[in-house]
Amino acid sequence: MKLDMKNFRWTREPEEFMINENRVEITTQPGTDLWQRTYYHFRNDNAPVLQMETDEKFFSFVVKTDFSGSHHRFDQCGIVMYLDSENWLKASIEYENDAFQHLGSVATNHGYSDWATTEIPAGVKSMWYRFSRREDDYCIENAIDGIHFHQMRICHMWEGAGKIKFGIYACSPENSSFKAVFTDMKLMECQWNAHNGQKPDE
């Protein structure tokens, strides 16, 4: 199902952006980021986030990102479920240098972030993401071609059992700016199948 962009709302509207029914462009501002405490011991909570709200317990959200303009360390754009400053989930590719960048995801529960990453070539300039919900558990996947998705993370969100917000974000934590482009956004039945194996504990 194609998404109606009229249902999306900003959390921290960026200075420069464009939205139509098929495409969203966000031009990032320097010093914008999402991170809470862990390792770095700082708290950054100022990235622009564009989301819709739902109480649906089982669904998948797909989006294609184009970040061909990213050029500075930590430039990033991707998917997000931003509940509040201390509870959120995101996935993106963060530019590192001319040789490689980090494909990764961050789960932040009760004010502490973690970052799970893998290095990919710097020449990758677009990526598809699929965000899936099964009640208060979540799965993030990625695909180069928008067809063959690969699991990045399964996690539990402590504040993610009720009504949630989800969508897209882009930011430049250091002194940088680039244009992030989002297309092909779709909402569909949950593509993350129920576990076929060990039975749940009683």
C-alpha positions in Angstrom: 0.0 0.0 0.0 1.4 3.4 -1.0 1.6 5.8 1.8 -0.2 9.1 2.0 2.4 11.7 2.9 -0.4 13.9 4.4 -0.3 11.5 7.4 3.3 12.3 8.2 4.3 14.9 10.7 7.7 16.4 11.6 9.5 16.0 14.8 12.0 18.9 14.4 11.3 20.2 11.0 14.5 20.8 8.9 15.3 24.2 7.4 15.2 22.9 3.9 13.1 20.0 2.6 10.7 19.0 -0.2 7.7 16.6 0.1 5.5 15.3 -2.7 3.4 12.1 -3.0 6.4 10.1 -4.3 9.5 11.7 -2.9 10.9 13.3 0.2 14.1 15.4 0.2 15.8 16.5 3.4 18.9 18.8 3.3 20.7 18.1 6.6 22.1 20.8 8.9 25.5 20.6 10.6 25.5 19.2 14.2 22.3 17.2 13.9 22.2 13.7 15.3 20.4 11.0 17.4 22.4 9.3 20.2 22.0 8.7 23.9 24.9 8.4 26.4 26.5 5.0 25.7 30.3 5.1 25.1 30.4 8.7 23.9 28.8 10.0 27.1 26.9 12.7 25.3 23.3 13.1 24.3 22.3 14.3 20.9 18.6 14.6 20.1 18.1 17.2 17.3 17.9 15.3 14.0 14.8 16.0 11.8 12.4 13.1 11.9 9.3 12.6 9.6 6.8 10.0 10.9 3.3 8.7 10.8 1.4 7.2 13.8 -0.2 3.8 14.1 -1.5 1.4 16.6 -1.3 -1.5 14.2 0.6 -4.4 15.8 1.8 -6.3 12.7 3.1 -4.5 9.6 6.1 -3.7 7.5 7.3 -0.3 6.2 9.7 -0.1 3.2 11.6 2.9 1.8 14.5 3.5 -0.6 17.2 6.0 0.4 19.6 7.8 -1.8 22.5 9.5 -0.1 24.8 10.1 -3.1 25.6 13.5 -1.7 26.9 12.2 1.6 30.6 13.1 1.9 31.6 13.8 5.5 32.1 11.5 8.5 28.8 10.4 10.0 26.5 11.8 7.3 23.5 9.5 7.4 19.9 8.9 6.4 17.5 6.0 6.9 14.5 4.7 8.8 13.4 5.5 12.3 10.9 4.8 15.0 11.1 7.8 17.3 8.9 7.5 20.4 10.7 10.1 22.6 14.2 11.3 23.2 15.1 8.2 25.2 13.3 5.5 23.3 13.9 5.1 19.6 15.2 2.8 16.8 17.0 3.7 13.6 18.9 2.2 10.7 21.1 3.9 8.2 24.4 4.0 6.4 26.9 6.4 8.0 29.7 7.8 5.7 33.1 7.3 7.2 35.7 8.0 4.4 36.5 7.4 0.8 37.1 3.7 1.4 34.2 2.5 3.6 31.1 3.4 5.5 29.0 1.8 8.2 25.7 0.0 7.5 24.1 -0.2 11.0 21.3 0.2 13.4 20.8 1.8 16.8 18.3 0.7 19.4 17.8 3.2 22.3 15.9 1.9 25.3 15.4 4.1 28.4 18.1 6.5 27.5 21.0 4.2 26.4 21.9 3.6 22.8 23.7 0.7 21.2 25.2 0.6 17.7 25.5 -2.6 15.6 27.4 -2.1 12.4 29.2 -3.7 9.5 31.6 -2.0 7.0 30.5 -1.7 3.4 32.2 0.0 0.4 32.0 3.8 0.2 30.7 3.4 -3.4 27.3 2.3 -2.2 25.0 5.3 -2.5 21.5 3.9 -2.2 19.9 1.4 0.1 16.4 0.0 0.8 15.2 -0.7 4.3 12.3 -2.7 5.7 11.1 -2.0 9.2 8.7 -4.7 10.6 6.7 -4.8 13.8 5.3 -7.8 15.7 3.7 -6.3 18.8 6.6 -4.9 20.9 9.4 -6.7 18.9 10.9 -5.2 15.8 13.0 -6.3 12.8 15.1 -4.2 10.5 16.3 -5.4 7.1 18.2 -3.9 4.2 18.4 -4.6 0.4 20.5 -3.3 -2.4 17.8 -4.1 -5.0 14.6 -3.6 -3.0 13.8 -7.3 -3.4 16.3 -9.5 -1.5 16.2 -8.2 2.1 18.8 -9.2 4.7 18.3 -9.1 8.5 20.2 -6.4 10.3 18.6 -6.5 13.8 15.9 -8.0 15.9 15.1 -6.2 19.1 12.6 -5.5 21.8 11.5 -1.9 22.5 10.5 -1.5 26.1 8.1 1.4 25.2 7.1 0.0 21.9 4.0 -2.0 22.8 1.3 0.6 22.1 0.8 3.4 19.6 4.0 4.2 17.8 5.4 6.6 15.3 7.7 5.5 12.4 9.3 7.0 9.3 12.5 8.5 8.1 15.3 10.8 9.2 18.5 12.4 8.0 21.3 14.2 9.8 25.0 15.3 9.8 26.5 15.1 13.2 29.7 17.0 12.3 30.2 20.2 10.2 28.5 19.0 7.0 25.3 19.1 4.9 23.9 16.9 2.2 20.6 16.1 0.5 19.0 12.8 1.5 16.3 11.5 -0.9 13.6 9.0 0.1 11.3 7.2 -2.4 9.2 4.1 -2.9 7.7 4.3 0.6 5.2 1.5 1.2 3.2 0.0 4.1 2.3 -3.6 3.8 1.3 -6.8 5.8 4.1 -7.9 8.1 6.8 -9.5 6.1 8.6 -10.7 9.2 7.1 -14.2 9.7 6.3 -15.6 13.1 9.1 -17.8 14.5 8.9 -21.5 13.3 10.9 -23.4 15.9 11.1 -23.5 19.7 7.7 -22.9 21.3 7.3 -19.8 23.5 7.7 -20.3 27.3 4.5 -20.7 29.2 
